[in-house]
Amino acid sequence: MTTDVAEPVARPRIHIVPNDRPWAWLEAGWRDLMATPHIGFFYGGAVVAAGWLLVLALIAVDALWAVLPAVAGFFLVAPLIGAGLYETSRRRERGEPVSLGTAFAAFRRNAPQLTLMGAVLLVINLFWVRMAGLIFMVFFGLNFSPTLDSLPMALLRSEQLLPFLIIGTGVGFVLASIAFAVSAVSIPMLVDRDISAIEAVVISIRATLDNWRAMAFWAGLIVVFTAMALVPFFLGLALVLPLVGHATWHAYRDLVR
């Protein structure tokens, strides 16, 4: 008889996968999404609605500069949001019933350690927002406040745009790489096993480094899919978020034996 208690951790072994293995993870994730669309699209729709509310709030407080950093911060905290999707894939793998209730129950499995991981990702996200604001002010000054309609042209006319993009992208890349390495395997593992956040992070970093080519490809696919999903007013996230979430579970199962 199965229970809803995280399994005791056995000694994990890092499995070396082919460089193109992320395609198999996406294929398995797609099967999970099609088998449980009510869960996946609920998660995706909730994220789309949250994105709209965030942008409206930033516009209301005249903080247009923060829209892009805030959207980029989604990449940093998304692994924790997907915990319910990992749980759904885990239960399907075991032949157990799935529902929205069991998906939300994922956050009660190993809850203190998941909370700790959430705090780590939140700190990284807040640091990124602060750094983005500082970089923006350094290059454009405190008095740069065009309207929403004139913002694109004002940026394009500025000589500071190129260095701003180079520095901002570089800092964002470093922080995103750190967040990816510490969370790629750790959060699915915390949903699956009774293990500490520190141990899970160490294993996640090891799995990422030992499979750096495959994981760089996986990270690139996530960035491309998410960037494309953001273009039509975040609507694409309704599909991309659950697909990547389910695929992340299969990546964990493939990388950690």
N, C-alpha and C positions, 0 to 999 in steps of 0.2 A: 504494500500500500504506500502510495506517495504522500508526502507532506509538503507544506509550503515553507519549509525551513531550509536555509541555504546549506549546501553540502559542506562537510568538512573538507579542507583543502588537502589534496595529495601533493606530492612533489611535482610541480609543473615542469614540463620539458618544452623548450622552444622548438618549434618545427620550422624548418627552412622550406619556403614555398617558392614556386616559379615566379618570375618577374611579372607575368601576365595573370597571376592568380586572381586579382581583383575582379576580373570579368566573371569568374565563377561565383564570387561572393555576391555580385549584383544579380546574377541569374537566380541564386538561391533566395536572395532577398525579394526578388520579384515574385517568386512562388509563394513566399510567406504573405506578401502584400495581397496577392490575388485570393489567397485562401481566407484572409481576415481583413477585407477592405474596410469594414465598419470601424475597426480599431485604427488602422493606418491613416485613413482619411480624416478621422476625428482629430488625431494628433496634428496632421498637416493643416487642417482647417483652423485649429486653435492657434497655431503659430502664425498663419497668415493674418488672422484677426489681431493678434498681438503686435505684429509688425505695423499694421495700419494705425493702431492706437499709439504706438511709439512715435511714428513719424508725425502724426497729428499733434501729439503733445510737444514735440520739439519745435514744430512750426508755431504753436501757440505761445511758447516762451521765447520766440525769436532766437532759436539756437540752431539755425540751419546748418552751421558748420558741423554739428554733432551727428547729423543724420548718417553720413557715410561711416564714421567710426562706430556708431551704435549698430549699424547693420553689419559691419565687419566683426563686431563683438559677438554676433550670433554664432560665428564659426567656433568661438572659444567655449561657449556654454552649451552648444547643441548636443555634445555627447551625453550630458546628464539628462537632457530633455528626453533622449531616446530610451531611457531605462525601461519604460513600459513596453516599448517595441522589442527590446531584448528579451523581456520576460515572455512576451507573446511567442517569439521564435523558440525560446527555451521550452515552453510548454508544448508547442506543436512538435518539436523534436522528440518529446517523450510521449506523445500521443495523449496529452492531457487536454481537458476542455479549456477554451480561451474565451474571454469576454473583456469588456472595458473594465469591469471590476478587478479581474485578475491582472490586467495590465497596470492599473493604478497600485495594486498591491505590491508591485515590484519595489516601490519606494519604502516599503516596510521590511523588505528583506535586507538584512545587514544595514539597517537604517543609519546607525551612527557613522559608519564608514562612508556610506554614500553622502551623508551630510558633510563630512569632512572633505570629500572630493568636490562637492558642490562649492564649498567655501574656497577651495584652492582655485577652481576655475573662475569664481566670481572675483577673487583678488586679481587674477591675471587680466580679466575683462576690465575691471575698474582702472587698473594701471594703464591698460591700453587707451582707454577713453581719456585719461588725464594726459598721457603722452601725446595723443592725437591733438588735443586741445592746445597743448604747449607748442607743438610743432606748427600748428596752424597760426597761432598768434605770433610766433617768431618770424614766419615768412610773410604774413599778410597784415599784421598789426592789430591793435585793439579796435580801430575805427573802421575796419572792413566789415560792412554789414549791408550788402545789397539785398534787394527784395528777391523773393523766390523766382520771379520771372526773369530778372536780370542776372541771377547768380551764375549761370553757365557762361554767359558772355564775359562777365566781369573776371571770372577765373581764366578764361582763354586769353584775355587781353593782358593779363598780368605776367610780367617777366619772372615772377617767383613760382609760377605753376610747376615748371619742370623740376627744379630742385626740391620743391615741396613734395611732389609725387615720388621722387627718388628716395628721399629720406623717410617719408611716411610709409612707403611700401617696404623699405628695408626693415624698419622697426616692427611693422606689422608682421612681416614674414618671420622674424625671429620669435616673436611672442606666439604666433600661430603654430610654429614648429614645436615650441616647448609644450604648448597645450595639447597638440596632437600626440606627441610622444608619450606624455603622461596619462592620456585618457583613451588612446586608441584601443587598448586591451583592458585597462584597469576597471572601467565602469561595467562592462559586460561581466567581467570576472567577479566583481563585488555583488552583482545580481545573482550569479551562479553559485558562488562559493562563500564559505565562512572564512574570510581572509581579511587582514587589515589593509587599510588604504595604502600604507607605506609599502607593504609587500606587493600589492597589486600594481602600484606605480613603478616599482623596480622591475617587475616582470614586463610591464608594458614598454618601458624604455628598452629593455633587453630585446624584446620581440621586434621593436621598431628598428633598432640598430642592426640586429642580425639579419633582418630582411629589408634593409634600407631601400633597395631598388624597388621591390614590390610595394613597400609602404609609401615611398615617394610617388609612385604611380597612383596608388590608392588615394593619397592626399590630393594629388592633382585632379583626379576624377571628381572628388568631392567638391573642390573649389570650382571647377568648370560647371558641374551640374548645378551647384547652388547659385553661382553667378548668373547662369541662364535663367534659373527659376526666379531670381529677384527682379529681372527686367520687367515682366508684365505685372507690375504692382504687387509683387510677392506671391502671385497666384500659383506659380510653379512649385512653390514650397509644399503645397498640399500633396504633391506627388513625390517630390524629391526627398523630403524629410523622412517619410516612412520607408521609402525604398532604401535609402542609405542607412537608416536605423536598423532595419532587418538585416541588411548586408553586413553591417558592423558585427552583429552577433555571429554570423558565419565566419567572418574574418577572425574573431576571437577563437572560435572552436577549431579553426584551421591552424592557427599559430601556436596555441597553447594546448599541449596534449597531457 
